[in-house]
Amino acid sequence: MSEKFWEEKHLEDLSKQEWESLCDHCGLCCLHKLIDESDQIIEYTSVVCNLLELGNCQCTVYSQRNEKRPDCLPITVTEIAMPGLLPATCAYLLLYNGKELPDWHPLLTGSKNSAVESGHSVKEMAIPQAQVDMDDIEDYILDQTIN
């Protein structure tokens, strides 16, 4: 991998390893989202997928996540373009929009846990899905903007 491959290549041209390394392990994409039927706006909730380990914001079954959780959307260039699907701090979205990585991103800090360490993760605010009656998920819509 080139040292700053993300500055040299288009997202479509990244290797699988380069693509995967862009994930900052914040866990924000693992929050359950609701779509407001009236205006199609995506609203984030504080409820996180049960497959996410909150201590390090890593998926516990990452390589099998789509089999274990069919509604887990694999992130591709197509999904990046969907408004509101990814949080504003997501590296994929930032690069897609021609912006730079945040200074806390693991590719810049050298620490895989830098999103958690810098407070840019769901670690302190997420509630595991197993602790929530999903019929009441609207009660968990976040007030702050994620995207």
PEDA-V340996 format. One line per field, one symbol per residue. ss: DSSP state (2 for helix, 1 for strand, 0 for the rest). phi: phi as a letter, one per 30 degrees, with the letter a starting at -180 (. if undefined). psi: psi as a letter, one per 20 degrees, with the letter a starting at -180 (. if undefined). A space follows every 10 residues. Layout:
ss=???
phi=???
psi=???
This chain:
ss=0000222200 2220022222 2000000222 1111100000 0111111100 0110000110 0222222200 0000002222 0000000000 2222220000 0000022220 0002222000 0000001122 2002222222 1000000
phi=.debedccbd edcddedded dddcididdd ddbbcdddbi ddcdcddced dddddbhcdd bedcedddbe dddddbedde ddeidcdedd eededecicc dddcdedcdi cdcddddcic bdeccdcded cbdddceddc dddddcc
psi=pqglhhihqq hhjqrggggh ihpilhihii qqqqpohhjk pppqrjpqpi ipohhjlqpi lghjhhghnh jooporhghh iopihqqhip hggghhjkrr qqijphhhhi phjhgghjjl rigiiqpqhi jpoiijhhij pqhqph.
